[in-house]
Amino acid sequence: MTQRLDRKFHADWLLRLVGIAFFAYLFFGFMLLPCLNTLTSIFNVKNSSGARDPLAVIRFFLAGSMGKYVWNSLRLAILLMITVNVVGISIVLLTEYFDIKGAKILRLGYMTTMIYSGVALVTGYMFLYASDGILTTALKNAFPSFNPNWFSGFNAVLFTMTFACTSNHMLFLRNAIRGIDYNTVEAARNMGANPFKVLWKVVFPTLIPTLFSLTVMTFITGLCAMSAPTLLGYDSINPEIVRLAGSSTADESFPQARAALLSIILAMFTIVLLTVLSAYERKGHYLSVSKTKAKLQKQKINNPVANVLAHIYAYVLFIIYMTPVVMIIVFSFQTYQAIRLKKLDLGSWTLINFFGQQDYEYLTSRGKYKTRVGSISGVFSNEATLGGIKLSFLLSALAAALACVIVVVACNYMFNKKHKKSGVVLEYALLFPWLLPTILICYSYRTYFNSNSVWYVGNQNLYYAQNVRLLIIMAYTVTKLPFSLRMIKASFYAIDEELEDAARNLGSSPLRTFLRVKLPIILPSVLAVFALNFNALFTEYDMSATFASTYGTSYAMVIQAMCAEEGLYGYNVNASGRRCASTVFIMLVSGLILYLVYGVGARDLGERLDARKRRHDRWDRFLSLFAKKQTSEVKG
């Protein structure tokens, strides 16, 4: 018995030692040291005479045009806080608080930004509003003096991101409104308050914490915007960092150090905002509670004029949300001629944008016809697109799974060491990436690991050739650790400590207790986090653009490059159609992931056991019917 306990003790001690060593390696090797290297690189630049000049980049920033990138990002972030909150709060109120006809249909339209985002969403809006977009072409035909380049620059980015960023409101603010106690609303109504006064005096105070968090998230999103400014031509910080990262001193003055400085500025803004948010969360808030909490009932708008205006506003927003989705789906089944002319041909439908290949015949400058074999190809028949899908699927799945595994093990350790400093230190180490913008982490990886002198990765250049894929996986994983920790940690609170005590009393080892008792309880939450991480990484553009490489071309980068080379020398003739088909494919994948998260994945352990029992019962009935049929055939 003593020997068995000694073996268990040594096994647990060894496992714990390996875990601590791994987390220390992860934190110092892939979080702290690369970022410190980026910080120090700012002060290591040399002037024209070859002498080190620590303040050269700072002087360049103050005297040059770098400040405009910071101001442009700040301007976008500040205005987004206003526009996103106005639209986001209104769509949640229209579907969850006020009694609006067709609210279920409206909700589906407002939630479309959850199934496509990033490059896919921006290209969807460009398909309508760009200089050759459907709506812009129609307006230009109707009004010849209309400016076809109206959808570009700051206004286009602000418009696109306003509707793209309301998905957080549909997720978090919607749940907050559903959690309001209707008794408090009814009490205010009985005292003679009108619906809008109740909304302002009773409902909004309970939503302040959620709204504050959403506002901070929106500000950081606008500050670190990448896809929309890149595609719509707006000079902000992140696109400039990526541009400088790919430049050299032969092109311009110390580009790498300038990129590092912009990254540090982003990090400073993020740290200040998260500090303010943490300080605010420690204060008291309004709560909507009572002894018998009642479900919120939708409020009728009694004023007929206000009711009509609310319905008009709701359906105008619905049209704005749904038009890009509908047009992309419809035109994904159109020929390249119809897409190029932006005219819907109801008599010509095709699957070529999804499957198959066709040759393309075009007239050269010398007046001769030339055939480009296979130039018209579908998403799943085009080598570049299919390669991007496979690569993004593999990298995203591995990173999402690795982040979940790391966090699950870390949470188990933290709950076992609740009252010890080691658990607190581990939690803050995993939350460390939240203090830094994603672009800073990726840029730090690109510069720090683009060397053969980093000993703890075996002196391998991780930015070289196929090694860059490992670097992308690590960047994906590290940036998803804080979100995964906040979500999975909450699920550990649902574990009854008595179950763990009972398993321990029965002689179960800590590892066996975790695998057989704890893991089945938290598994739905873990799968949900995995699905959300995968969904976000599969169409991710910002990080993959920073790691721009032949061996690291992600699906989002392929989508962006499609139209840039469309029709050039007879290649990729139907790039716009393939882009539409790619967006539809992303919608299907994201919709399936969301169904798994909020449908199947939302079931608790009891519901999953019941579902498994029903499947077994159906299988048993099928086998019994099959056996009866076989018996009757033998008798016959």
LOVEXMAR-991556 format. One line per 2 residues: for each residue z, x, y of C-alpha. Coordinates in nm, 3 decimals. Each point is the difference from the previous one (the first is absolute). Example, Ala and Ser with C-alpha at 12.3 -4.5 7.8 and 13.67 -1.06 7.14 Angstrom:
BEGIN
0.780:1.230:-0.450  -0.066:0.137:0.344
REM end
This chain:
BEGIN
0.000:0.000:0.000  0.093:0.283:0.239
-0.326:0.181:-0.076  -0.196:-0.317:0.074
0.173:-0.042:0.337  -0.064:0.366:0.078
-0.369:-0.043:-0.078  -0.017:-0.309:0.223
0.183:0.185:0.275  -0.231:0.298:-0.017
-0.311:-0.223:-0.018  0.110:-0.207:0.302
0.099:0.312:0.193  -0.334:0.167:-0.076
-0.196:-0.312:0.095  0.192:-0.030:0.326
-0.057:0.367:0.077  -0.374:-0.033:-0.059
-0.011:-0.309:0.222  0.186:0.170:0.284
-0.228:0.303:-0.023  -0.310:-0.220:0.005
0.112:-0.197:0.307  0.092:0.321:0.181
-0.345:0.141:-0.086  -0.167:-0.320:0.120
0.194:-0.018:0.325  -0.022:0.364:0.107
-0.345:0.070:-0.144  -0.189:-0.316:0.096
0.197:-0.148:0.290  0.193:0.254:0.203
-0.180:0.336:-0.021  -0.359:-0.123:0.071
0.119:-0.190:0.307  0.203:0.296:0.126
-0.311:0.215:-0.045  -0.195:-0.241:0.218
0.271:0.012:0.267  0.011:0.379:0.011
-0.381:0.028:0.007  0.003:-0.143:0.351
0.180:0.307:0.132  -0.190:0.262:-0.200
-0.337:-0.020:0.176  -0.156:0.307:0.157
-0.180:0.030:0.328  -0.335:0.168:0.066
0.157:0.347:0.002  0.154:-0.055:-0.344
0.361:-0.024:0.121  0.221:-0.286:-0.120
0.041:-0.268:0.266  0.261:-0.264:-0.106
-0.071:-0.231:0.296  -0.381:0.013:-0.007
-0.039:-0.335:-0.176  0.254:-0.166:0.230
-0.188:0.122:0.308  -0.329:-0.113:-0.152
0.151:-0.342:-0.064  0.126:-0.039:0.356
-0.316:0.134:0.165  -0.266:-0.133:-0.236
-0.107:-0.340:-0.128  0.236:-0.018:-0.297
0.238:-0.224:0.192  -0.256:-0.280:0.004
0.022:-0.034:-0.379  0.375:-0.051:0.025
-0.038:-0.249:0.285  -0.276:-0.189:-0.181
0.217:-0.034:-0.311  0.301:-0.108:0.206
-0.210:-0.252:0.187  -0.131:-0.145:-0.324
0.347:-0.010:-0.160  0.162:-0.172:0.300
-0.265:-0.269:0.031  -0.005:-0.054:-0.376
0.371:-0.081:0.011  -0.086:-0.290:0.231
-0.320:-0.131:-0.156  0.109:0.035:-0.365
0.332:-0.172:0.067  -0.168:-0.284:0.189
-0.256:-0.063:-0.274  0.236:0.081:-0.289
0.284:-0.224:0.119  -0.239:-0.283:0.080
-0.173:-0.002:-0.341  0.337:0.000:-0.179
0.130:-0.284:0.215  -0.321:-0.199:-0.047
0.019:0.026:-0.379  0.376:0.001:-0.063
0.187:-0.163:0.290  -0.223:-0.260:0.166
-0.166:-0.289:-0.181  -0.367:0.099:0.026
-0.266:-0.176:-0.205  -0.162:0.225:-0.259
0.279:0.260:0.018  -0.062:0.117:-0.357
-0.366:0.074:0.073  0.093:0.167:0.329
0.255:0.218:-0.182  -0.264:0.125:-0.242
-0.226:0.093:0.289  0.275:0.181:0.188
0.093:0.198:-0.311  -0.351:0.136:-0.058
0.098:0.327:0.171  0.231:0.062:-0.296
-0.292:0.030:-0.242  -0.211:0.237:0.207
0.112:0.252:0.258  -0.080:0.340:0.146
-0.364:0.102:-0.007  -0.101:-0.315:-0.192
0.149:-0.226:0.269  -0.146:0.195:0.291
-0.346:0.006:-0.154  0.032:-0.375:-0.054
0.055:-0.056:0.371  -0.278:0.245:0.083
-0.233:-0.199:-0.224  0.048:-0.288:0.243
0.058:0.158:0.338  -0.165:0.347:0.000
-0.318:0.062:0.200  -0.209:-0.118:-0.297
0.259:-0.249:-0.129  -0.071:-0.362:-0.085
0.182:-0.155:0.296  -0.114:0.267:0.247
-0.363:-0.040:-0.112  0.024:-0.378:0.044
0.153:0.037:0.348  -0.264:0.253:0.100
-0.278:-0.232:-0.113  0.156:-0.287:0.194
0.083:0.209:0.308  -0.240:0.297:0.042
0.225:0.165:0.261  0.295:0.007:-0.240
0.142:0.351:-0.060  -0.043:0.078:-0.372
0.261:0.277:0.015  0.279:-0.228:0.117
0.198:0.046:-0.325  0.100:0.363:0.031
0.274:0.213:0.144  0.349:-0.120:0.090
-0.068:-0.375:0.017  -0.161:-0.003:-0.344
0.286:0.200:-0.153  0.260:-0.226:0.161
-0.177:-0.316:-0.119  -0.048:0.127:-0.356
0.351:0.138:-0.043  0.161:-0.310:0.152
-0.122:-0.212:-0.289  0.028:0.278:-0.258
0.371:0.063:0.067  0.123:-0.361:-0.028
0.028:0.029:-0.379  0.354:0.136:0.045
0.093:-0.315:0.190  -0.138:-0.216:-0.280
0.213:0.195:-0.248  0.332:0.061:0.176
0.022:-0.246:0.290  -0.111:-0.282:-0.228
0.287:0.073:-0.240  0.244:0.020:0.293
-0.104:-0.343:0.130  0.025:-0.150:-0.347
0.356:0.130:-0.020  0.112:-0.185:0.315
0.268:-0.264:-0.057  -0.149:-0.338:0.091
0.348:-0.138:0.079  0.012:0.207:0.319
-0.344:-0.125:0.104  0.094:-0.361:-0.074
0.326:0.034:0.194  -0.187:0.121:0.306
-0.252:-0.284:-0.032  0.282:-0.256:-0.022
0.139:0.138:0.327  -0.325:-0.093:0.172
-0.180:0.335:0.003  -0.380:-0.016:-0.025
-0.181:0.195:-0.275  -0.099:0.290:0.225
0.353:0.039:0.139  0.135:0.001:-0.356
-0.256:0.265:-0.085  0.102:0.217:0.296
0.378:-0.048:-0.012  0.069:-0.038:-0.374
-0.287:0.138:-0.208  -0.106:0.311:0.192
0.350:0.154:0.023  0.021:0.004:-0.381
-0.338:0.174:-0.018  0.082:0.280:0.245
0.077:0.266:-0.265  -0.322:-0.072:-0.187
-0.205:-0.013:0.320  0.149:0.327:0.120
-0.088:0.172:-0.327  -0.353:-0.143:0.009
-0.042:0.115:0.360  0.099:0.355:-0.088
-0.233:-0.004:-0.303  -0.283:-0.124:0.222
0.065:0.270:0.259  -0.009:0.275:-0.262
-0.316:-0.151:-0.152  -0.174:0.002:0.336
0.121:0.349:0.079  -0.127:0.137:-0.333
-0.319:-0.207:-0.018  -0.289:0.172:-0.173
-0.265:-0.227:-0.151  -0.069:-0.227:0.297
-0.011:0.274:0.268  -0.223:0.217:-0.221
-0.255:-0.271:-0.076  0.010:-0.173:0.339
-0.010:0.313:0.215  0.343:0.022:0.165
0.163:0.335:0.081  0.349:-0.017:-0.151
0.232:0.256:-0.159  -0.073:-0.032:-0.371
-0.383:0.028:0.014  0.040:0.301:0.230
0.243:0.167:-0.243  -0.249:-0.044:-0.285
-0.282:0.134:0.217  0.200:0.305:0.104
0.111:0.062:-0.359  -0.363:0.045:-0.100
-0.087:0.220:0.297  0.029:0.377:0.044
0.077:0.247:0.275  -0.372:0.075:0.024
-0.053:-0.358:0.120  0.297:-0.041:0.238
0.334:0.150:0.097  0.274:0.002:-0.272
-0.093:-0.341:-0.150  0.255:0.021:-0.283
0.291:0.056:0.238  -0.117:-0.287:0.221
-0.016:-0.228:-0.303  0.351:0.112:-0.094
0.129:-0.078:0.350  -0.149:-0.350:-0.005
0.156:-0.055:-0.344  0.341:0.108:0.129
-0.032:-0.236:0.298  -0.067:-0.285:-0.242
0.303:0.104:-0.203  0.221:-0.001:0.312
-0.106:-0.352:0.090  0.063:-0.118:-0.357
0.345:0.162:-0.019  0.107:-0.157:0.332
-0.117:-0.344:-0.110  0.169:0.017:-0.340
0.321:0.122:0.168  -0.007:-0.296:0.238
-0.067:-0.237:-0.290  0.288:0.140:-0.204
0.238:-0.028:0.296  -0.110:-0.358:0.060
0.046:-0.097:-0.364  0.361:0.116:0.011
0.078:-0.257:0.268  0.083:-0.361:-0.069
-0.270:-0.267:-0.009  -0.024:-0.373:0.015
0.016:-0.165:-0.338  -0.097:-0.349:-0.111
0.261:-0.097:-0.257  0.208:-0.299:-0.103
0.204:-0.109:-0.298  -0.287:-0.206:-0.141
-0.325:0.164:0.100  -0.297:-0.236:0.026
-0.368:0.081:-0.043  -0.196:0.015:0.323
-0.218:-0.304:0.065  -0.313:0.021:0.211
0.030:-0.127:0.357  -0.244:-0.250:0.145
-0.147:0.064:0.344  0.060:-0.334:0.172
-0.201:0.073:0.314  -0.359:-0.107:-0.089
-0.164:0.250:0.237  0.210:0.290:-0.133
-0.070:-0.115:-0.355  -0.378:0.002:0.055
0.011:0.340:0.173  0.210:0.144:-0.285
-0.253:-0.123:-0.258  -0.293:0.140:0.200
0.174:0.335:0.038  0.086:0.009:-0.372
-0.357:-0.063:-0.112  -0.152:0.240:0.255
0.219:0.273:-0.149  -0.103:-0.116:-0.347
-0.368:0.042:0.094  0.065:0.350:0.138
0.179:0.102:-0.321  -0.242:-0.160:-0.242
-0.341:0.066:0.157  -0.015:0.371:-0.096
0.116:-0.080:-0.353  -0.253:-0.277:-0.054
-0.289:0.195:0.154  0.076:0.310:-0.207
0.015:-0.201:-0.323  -0.322:-0.188:0.078
-0.200:0.303:0.112  0.116:0.207:-0.296
-0.242:-0.216:-0.203  -0.291:0.040:0.244
-0.291:0.245:-0.008  -0.004:0.307:0.220
-0.269:-0.157:0.222  0.223:-0.301:0.078
0.302:0.223:0.063  -0.195:0.236:0.224
-0.135:-0.292:0.207  0.342:-0.176:-0.013
-0.173:-0.324:-0.103  0.122:-0.208:-0.291
-0.278:-0.078:-0.249  0.118:-0.292:-0.213
-0.304:0.031:-0.222  0.067:0.361:-0.096
0.316:0.093:-0.189  0.053:0.323:-0.191
0.261:0.201:-0.189  -0.162:0.333:0.087
0.284:0.089:0.236  0.237:-0.013:-0.297
-0.208:0.099:-0.304  -0.333:0.163:-0.081
-0.250:0.217:0.185  -0.340:-0.049:0.165
-0.262:0.236:0.137  -0.076:0.000:0.372
-0.347:0.052:0.145  -0.029:0.102:0.366
-0.262:0.125:0.244  0.038:0.365:0.107
-0.080:0.141:0.345  -0.332:0.123:-0.139
-0.107:-0.353:-0.087  0.050:0.036:-0.375
0.211:-0.216:-0.226  0.275:0.174:-0.190
0.221:-0.132:-0.277  0.368:0.087:-0.015
0.117:-0.066:-0.355  0.329:-0.190:-0.027
0.062:-0.002:0.375  0.114:-0.363:-0.017
0.310:0.001:-0.218  0.316:-0.201:-0.057
0.364:0.099:0.031  0.035:0.048:-0.375
-0.338:0.170:-0.034  0.028:0.247:0.285
0.137:0.337:-0.104  0.185:0.073:0.326
0.160:-0.342:0.026  0.097:-0.014:-0.365
0.141:0.351:0.023  0.209:-0.098:0.302
0.134:-0.307:-0.184  0.097:0.204:-0.307
0.163:0.276:0.205  0.196:-0.236:0.225
0.109:-0.211:-0.297  0.129:0.304:-0.188
0.172:0.169:0.295  0.155:-0.325:0.126
0.128:-0.104:-0.343  0.154:0.342:-0.069
0.164:0.022:0.343  0.131:-0.358:-0.010
0.145:0.055:-0.348  0.151:0.338:0.090
0.166:-0.143:0.313  0.153:-0.284:-0.204
0.127:0.235:-0.273  0.159:0.237:0.252
0.168:-0.282:0.190  0.126:-0.180:-0.313
0.164:0.319:-0.128  0.139:0.074:0.347
0.141:-0.352:0.043  0.167:0.016:-0.340
0.166:0.326:0.102  0.103:-0.136:0.342
0.164:-0.308:-0.152  0.182:0.215:-0.254
0.121:0.221:0.288  0.075:-0.272:0.255
0.301:0.169:0.153  -0.129:0.357:-0.008
-0.190:0.191:0.266  -0.272:0.108:-0.244
-0.127:-0.357:-0.027  -0.011:-0.037:0.379
-0.180:0.333:0.041  -0.257:-0.102:-0.261
-0.065:-0.332:0.176  -0.056:0.164:0.339
-0.228:0.260:-0.160  -0.221:-0.275:-0.141
-0.003:-0.180:0.336  -0.102:0.320:0.182
-0.378:-0.075:-0.009  0.068:-0.313:0.207
0.096:0.224:0.291  -0.347:0.152:0.007
-0.342:-0.157:0.053  -0.229:0.009:-0.299
-0.254:0.216:0.180  0.264:0.270:0.059
0.090:0.018:-0.368  -0.365:0.019:-0.107
-0.095:0.251:0.266  0.300:0.214:-0.098
-0.114:-0.009:-0.363  -0.353:0.095:0.094
0.103:0.305:0.202  0.302:0.114:-0.203
-0.153:-0.025:-0.348  -0.340:0.137:0.107
0.122:0.343:-0.105  0.059:0.213:-0.308
0.345:0.114:0.114  0.214:-0.309:-0.070
0.205:0.122:-0.294  0.156:-0.328:-0.111
-0.342:-0.148:-0.081  -0.100:0.305:-0.203
-0.183:0.169:0.290  -0.277:-0.254:-0.043
-0.209:-0.124:0.293  0.055:-0.377:-0.031
-0.268:-0.074:0.259  -0.266:0.180:-0.201
-0.253:-0.186:-0.220  0.156:-0.254:-0.236
0.354:0.110:0.087  -0.027:-0.219:0.309
0.041:-0.305:-0.226  0.347:0.117:-0.095
0.076:0.047:0.368  -0.116:-0.356:0.074
0.219:-0.137:-0.281  0.303:0.182:0.140
-0.073:-0.125:0.353  -0.044:-0.356:-0.127
0.323:0.024:-0.197  0.213:0.149:0.277
-0.114:-0.253:0.261  0.083:-0.290:-0.235
0.350:0.120:-0.092  0.189:-0.166:0.291
-0.161:-0.341:-0.050  0.052:0.017:-0.375
0.363:0.100:0.050  0.078:-0.292:0.233
-0.158:-0.251:-0.239  0.125:0.131:-0.334
0.349:0.078:0.126  0.044:-0.366:0.088
-0.078:-0.099:-0.361  0.282:0.224:-0.131
0.252:-0.223:0.178  -0.101:-0.280:-0.237
0.134:0.194:-0.301  0.335:-0.129:-0.118
0.238:0.294:-0.039  0.168:-0.177:-0.293
-0.318:0.043:-0.204  0.012:0.374:0.053
0.371:0.008:-0.085  -0.063:-0.194:-0.320
-0.278:0.239:-0.105  0.226:0.298:0.071
0.282:-0.152:-0.204  -0.240:-0.044:-0.292
-0.069:0.375:0.005  -0.339:-0.011:0.171
-0.102:0.317:0.185  -0.088:-0.020:0.372
-0.369:0.053:-0.077  -0.005:-0.271:-0.267
0.194:-0.236:0.228  -0.255:0.055:0.273
-0.301:-0.055:-0.227  0.137:-0.299:-0.193
0.214:-0.177:0.263  -0.090:0.093:0.356
-0.375:0.057:-0.020  -0.087:-0.347:-0.141
0.188:-0.161:0.291  -0.168:0.199:0.277
-0.342:0.017:-0.168  -0.156:-0.292:0.198
0.092:0.166:0.330  -0.126:0.338:-0.120
-0.332:-0.151:-0.107  -0.027:-0.181:0.333
0.057:0.323:0.193  -0.253:0.180:-0.220
-0.256:-0.273:0.067  0.057:0.003:0.378
-0.017:0.381:0.011  -0.321:0.001:-0.201
-0.148:-0.273:0.216  0.069:0.199:0.317
-0.118:0.335:-0.138  -0.318:-0.126:-0.167
-0.165:-0.075:0.336  0.189:0.269:0.195
-0.208:0.195:0.252  0.230:0.196:0.233
0.134:0.248:-0.256  -0.326:0.046:-0.189
-0.182:0.071:0.329  0.251:0.277:0.073
-0.072:0.151:-0.343  -0.377:-0.033:0.049
-0.156:0.184:-0.292  -0.288:-0.036:-0.243
0.254:-0.025:-0.282  0.227:-0.243:0.186
-0.239:-0.264:0.133  0.185:-0.328:-0.037
-0.142:-0.351:-0.022  0.083:-0.071:0.367
-0.187:0.311:0.113  -0.303:-0.100:-0.206
0.003:-0.344:0.163  0.012:0.153:0.346
-0.287:0.241:-0.075  -0.228:-0.273:-0.139
-0.141:-0.127:0.327  -0.011:0.342:0.167
-0.275:0.104:-0.244  -0.162:-0.341:-0.054
-0.377:0.026:-0.033  -0.012:0.368:0.094
-0.310:0.149:-0.166  -0.015:-0.307:-0.223
0.346:0.048:-0.151  0.275:-0.266:-0.026
-0.219:-0.274:0.139  0.247:-0.276:-0.082
0.312:0.187:0.115  0.113:-0.297:0.212
-0.037:-0.235:-0.296  0.186:0.242:-0.223
0.272:0.022:0.264  0.034:-0.380:-0.006
0.015:0.005:-0.378  0.262:0.275:0.014
0.213:-0.213:0.232  -0.029:-0.296:-0.238
0.106:0.226:-0.286  0.302:0.117:0.202
0.092:-0.362:0.071  -0.011:-0.082:-0.371
0.213:0.301:-0.094  0.251:-0.065:0.279
0.016:-0.371:-0.080  0.069:0.077:-0.365
0.273:0.246:0.099  0.163:-0.256:0.231
-0.010:-0.259:-0.277  0.171:0.243:-0.235
0.262:0.074:0.266  0.078:-0.350:0.125
-0.101:-0.188:-0.312  0.059:0.167:-0.334
0.197:0.291:0.143  0.242:-0.225:0.189
0.145:-0.141:-0.323  0.350:0.109:-0.090
0.109:0.115:-0.345  0.080:-0.351:-0.122
-0.336:-0.136:0.110  -0.182:0.287:-0.169
0.194:-0.059:-0.323  -0.087:-0.370:0.012
-0.366:0.083:0.061  0.002:0.242:-0.294
0.161:-0.265:-0.219  -0.269:-0.252:0.097
-0.271:0.254:-0.088  0.161:0.064:-0.338
0.029:-0.375:-0.065  -0.369:-0.050:0.081
-0.092:0.289:-0.228  0.216:-0.140:-0.283
-0.162:-0.343:0.036  -0.343:0.160:-0.010
0.090:0.196:-0.313  0.140:-0.311:-0.169
-0.316:-0.198:0.080  -0.214:0.287:-0.127
0.208:0.018:-0.321  -0.034:-0.377:-0.054
-0.376:0.026:0.046  -0.021:0.286:-0.251
0.213:-0.199:-0.248  -0.218:-0.311:0.032
-0.316:0.210:-0.053  0.149:0.154:-0.316
0.097:-0.341:-0.136  -0.342:-0.137:0.084
REM end
